[in-house]
Amino acid sequence: MFGLLNDNPVAAKAGITIQRPADEVFRFIGVDFFRNYPRWSPEVIELKPMTPGEVRLGTLARQVRVDQGNRSESSFKVTVFEPASRIRFEGVSNPYVCDYLLDGESTGTATRVVFTFELLRLELYMRPFEKLIRIAIQDGAERTVRNIKRLIEAEAAALASQ
């Protein structure tokens, strides 16, 4: 009744082409994740690695976010780490997935980034608001890829002008 027993994920996908090679885009998103993630996702007010060393398969982290006035904490793990190709994070404390798929063009000068976010389960009290949640998640996915593009291309331009 009213879809309250529906347990389908709430997902969003957004893509953008960044005028930089795939290895550079991956370095920004994956290798330098702890430095750059709060820059492209300003909702992140705290981010801490829970695993020492560089970002790699199995890296654990904890974040605090404030999304539309709602504060949340979660821990997550790197479950795919394929240089210049893909990085995927899965929630450990909450059921979500963030996936960044990179497709470098044959010329090596541009990279298509497709970002997917899936909220794997909605709490019962949130289910009546599923449509609004879907809209917010889609808006967030689109903002994420635009922010990543803007930051990467601005950094490249700044380096080129030096």
HELIX and SHEET records of a PDB file:
HELIX    1   1 ALA A   22  PHE A   26  1                                   5    
HELIX    2   2 ARG A   27  VAL A   31  3                                   5    
HELIX    3   3 PHE A   33  TRP A   40  1                                   8    
HELIX    4   4 LEU A  124  PHE A  129  5                                   6    
HELIX    5   5 GLU A  130  ALA A  160  1                                  31    
SHEET    1   A 7 VAL A  10  ILE A  18  0                                        
SHEET    2   A 7 THR A 111  LEU A 119 -1                                        
SHEET    3   A 7 TYR A  96  GLY A 104 -1                                        
SHEET    4   A 7 ARG A  86  GLY A  91 -1                                        
SHEET    5   A 7 ASN A  70  GLU A  82 -1                                        
SHEET    6   A 7 LEU A  60  ASP A  67 -1                                        
SHEET    7   A 7 VAL A  44  PRO A  49 -1                                        
END                                                                             
